[in-house]
Each structure stands twice: as structure tokens, then as C-alpha cells.
Amino acid sequence: MSKKEKEQQKRRKWRKAHKERLNRTRAMRTIGIGDDDFSVHSAEMALLEIYWDSPGMDPPISPEDNDKLADAIEFAHAKEYQKAIDLLTEVNAKVPGRPSIIYNLATFRYLQDEEGRQEEYSEIIDMLFRDFPDYFFGQTTYATRLIAQDRLDEAWDILQPLYQIKHLHITEFKALSSAVIAYNLADGDNERAVQIHRAAVEVCGEDSFPSMESFETRLQINRLSRFIERIKSKKRGTKKTTTKSRKKG
């Protein structure tokens, strides 16, 4: 295949990704939640697939830079994160302020598993949720983090309005389904979590959606982390009290 044919193929994939949408009715029916029924980790899979332009932003991203973003996603899928970061950094310098580019940059750096990246990633998520409140993946990721902290009511306040969106991109559907599965597991509704997972796998395919075991493992890790943190906090509190007592003595 010639270079020109490869470029044409890449552009066809790009156009297809833009058109790949699930309407709200189908999405709600698929995960078993009606329009008015709201009684009822992350986001990596969705993050790695978000590379379309942010609407209404000026200047627009050029076709050449769009190709670079598409290449960055391919590198990320191959776990060649530094190559992806280099491309995203280059495009970000030309058209700064795109939440999707900022988000992916933070994610790929975090996935490199370098020291200090967790704190940086958390700060980026906070910034996106604050400065780009309508950015879908900023909302789902922030909500997922709240779920990990057992702040379920706050998380659901963020997730619930997302069901009102008229159309969902397939990656938005994945991110929302993942967050709702995590929410139901944390809330103790395993049956509901499994039901939503089965429906999501039916739409997305087993190869492109995390397994139920991965969600359950993440829940246990989160609970263990909170337990350890509580123990540490108690020890710090005891240590401070003992130090004050000695000073008084």
C-alpha cells in the first residue's frame, strides 16, 4: 500500500470515528435505564480513543494535525506513550486549550508510571472539571474518582445529568457505562452492575470494554487504599496526641 493510500485509509477511519454515534434512546435501552429512572477505573479505554476536535474552539485543528492526533492514539494503543505524548505536545502548542488533548496528555504521562504522575493527573482532572464543566470525559473521570473515595452522592449528581445528552459517542457510552458500573459496585448493587456490564459488552464488544473482574478488582483496591489511609490517619493523630502530652509533662 502506497503512502497516499495509507493516508486516505487513515482519513476514512477518522470520518467513521466521527460518525460512530449511539442515539440516546438506544443507549438507555441497552443499559436498561429508562429516561426517568435514575434510582438506580478507569476511563482508560475511553480516554485512549478521544481525539476529535473540541467544538467551537478557534483556531480549528488542521487536517495535518488531526492526522497527528490519530497517530498519537495509535501509539497509545501500542503502549508507545512517549511517541503519543510528543505528537500531542506538538499539536497542543499550535492549538492550546483543547480539553481532550490536555486530558490525553495527562493520561499518557500517567500511564508511563513515572514518579509524581498520579498527583499531576489528579490536578489535571480537577482543572478540567473546574474550567471545562461540560467536557464529558472530565465529568466521568471526576465522578469515578469520587466513587473511589466513597463519595457516592456527589458522583451520582455528576453522572445523572449525562443521561440527558441527546446523543452519545461510542466512547462516551463506554465511559458512562464504566462509571455507572463502578458506582453500583461501590453502592453494593452487584446485580445491577453485572446487568449494565453485560449490556455494555454487547454494544462495545468484549475486546474493547473492561471485564467485570477488572471493575471488582479496582473496587477492592480502592477499599483497601481507604482502609490503609484511615489507619495512617489514626496513627498520625495518636502520634500528635502523644507528643503534646510529653510536652505538657
Buried (B, 14 or more C-beta within 10 A) or exposed (E): EEEEEEEEEBBEEBEEBEEEBBEBEBBBEBBEBEEEEEEBBBBBBBBBBBBBBBEEEEEEBEEEBBBBBBBBBBBBEEEBBEBBBBBBEEBBEEBEEBBBBBBBBBBBBBBEEEEEBEEEBBEBBEBBBEEBEEBBBBBBBBBBBBBBBEBBEEBBEBBEEBBEEEEBBBBBBBBBBBBBBBBBBBBEBEEBBBBBBEBBBEBBEEEBBBEBEEBBEBBEEBEEEEEEEEEEEEEEEEEEEEEEEEEEE
